Amino acid sequence: MTKNVISPQQVADTLTQKFGDGISKLTIKEWAEGSKKTKTYSIWVYLDRSLLKDAIRHIASLDFPHLSVISGVDCGDHIDLLYQMSIFFGMKNSEIKLALVVPVPKDDLTIPTISDIIPGAAYGEREKQEMLGVEVVNIPDGRRLFLPADFPEGVYPWRKDESGITPDMVKELYKVGRPTDRPVPVVKPKEKKKPVKKETPAKEKTPAGENVVPEPVAEEKPEVKNDE
Amino acid sequence: MSEDGKKKASYNVPIGPIHPALKEPCLFNFKMNGEVVEEADFAPGQAHRAIEWMGMRRNPVQIVHLTDRICGICGVSHTLTFARCVEQIAEIEVPERGHYVRTIIAEYERIQSHLLWAGVAAHELGFDTLFHLCWRIREESMDVIEYLTGNRVNYAIIQVGGVRRDFTEDQFPRIEKSLKYYEDLVGKMLKLFLEDKTISLRSKDCGVLSYDDALQLCCVGPTTRASGVNMDVRQDAPYAAYGDIDVTAVLPDVYGGGINGDVYDRIVVRLFEVVQSVGIIRQCLDQMPVGEVLWEKKYPKILAACKKAVGEASASVEAPRGECFHYVRMNGKPEPEAWKVKASTYSNQLAWLKMVTGEQLADLPIIVASIDPCMSCTDRVAVVRNGKRDVLTKEELHRLSVEKTRRLMQ
């Protein structure tokens, strides 16, 4: 099982060649870690929405991609959907990370499904529908994924506008306090420490002895006094 | 009854949200035909805690410790992935020794996680002696982690720019002792798991996931490797000290049985990864450079660097269960503009549907457990649990599983 591995620059070239004007920005990032500074590469492609499926098909023709996750960011007037995948895995240091960033305007929040090309994407698409309110056209399974059944409709937790989580939905646990319909805990409030504190000044009251007697003995002295 | 096939009613068996195999909640719904699963469905999200939402209201130095709490078992994987994202955005270079400390802790975490899983798998099959043995052995790695980081779980060792504590010279003999301990035990563990008749009977050809399904459903980690997909972040895109070290993905054919993608293969992969982890720690100790472990000792300076950072980055780390992926976007504010966490189980859950179809109800606990699911990792948003549901409790299912083992042994 050998893969036809090409360099990140070549991958970027094939993308620009094929999609040209549809790509608004393309960057290749490089990062190195370890003593040997082993380099890893990631390609970030800002792509027009209409080209998404073609781009995924093109990538799949190079090597069937592993889709890590679909991320989403609310950028105000549009939502960025990031299809983050990797190709050419399976050999030492050969992997290239690819992020297809697709801006979706808020007045038309739709995106075609890619689960016909990558079946595993259905999971992430369900999550994007419920978390960002992006409608995934032709999604094979449109149910909610993580949100509970009684979560209000039209509220999208990742949105930063008025349809996001409102302050009244947030439970500040530290403000909640103890429930009133339960018995009070039997633990007594900690008052025992106070008399101990009163003793400590008593220790300090015998500074004269400190010069002569070592500390542990000095601690014993007040106890003896109490016993008496 | 079987004659008039049309009238044979299939029925639904809901399992959960209290988890059938593990201690974590997930709701399953199986459409059964007699003893055989016809269709399966599941609803995750029963353990949501809104961690991403909380993160977007905190600064990176705080989030690092929040990521520790995403998962109790793969704590270091999430912190490491998040730290790597922020380091890329703020262009912070981790000192070489910091990379090695990260790698060693990550490998100890893999050992303890895989052994914990091996114990759970044995328990699901009704082999409780082996379960206790596995967890006893696991304690050694937990002890070393506690010795090195100060904590058994939530290690709090990783910081943006490196690690918070260095290993001291007098700690190395203890590490060496633990490596020796595992090297001595390897043969015994492999024999107990892989040559045992009960385990073979229950796990071979059970819960099969084909190569194509594993690839197309984007599975990760031991689950996908057991199906023959050669994918391991440590090998494919080396991070921390893995670039300096010899790491290759463990496929089930290391044991000579070929690649079948069944539960047995998942056991093989995980056990041999424990062996591999011991080797990796050895290599790290041999090559470990001297020097600083943190980019900047003063945390306010780290924070200041993060606050100035503008940009986006993603990072992935091979957690015990597979690829752990984070995406962070910063825009010159203390708190990130976006933070997405993808835990390994997120990618593996869809594979359940393929694995359980056509299997028996009594096999479900071990199949569900075989991807080593970690619900707390995967579910991270706010939650209210409602109403009563008819459920098969974990105990009932476990009893079914044990009974099947007994039947097979007769």
Interface residues (C-beta under 8 A of the other chain):
Chain A: M1 K29 W31 A32 E33 G34 S35 K36 K37 T38 T40 S42 W44 F64 H66 L67 S68 V69 S71 G72 V73 L82 Q84 S86 F88 F89 G90 M91 K92 N93 S94 E95 K97 A99 I118 P119 G120 A121 A122 Y123 M131 R144 L145 F146 L147 P148 A149 D150 F151 P157 W158 I165 M169
Chain B: A43 P44 G45 H48 A50 E52 W53 R84 Q88 V94 E96 H99 L215 Q216 L217 C218 C219 V220 V229 N230 M231 V233 Q235 D236 A237 P238 Y239 A240 A241 Y242 G243 D244 T248 A249 Q287 P289 E312 A313 S314 S316 E323 F325 Y327 R329 E337 A338 K340 K342 Y346 S347 Q349 L350 D379 R380 V381 A382 V383 V384 R385 N386
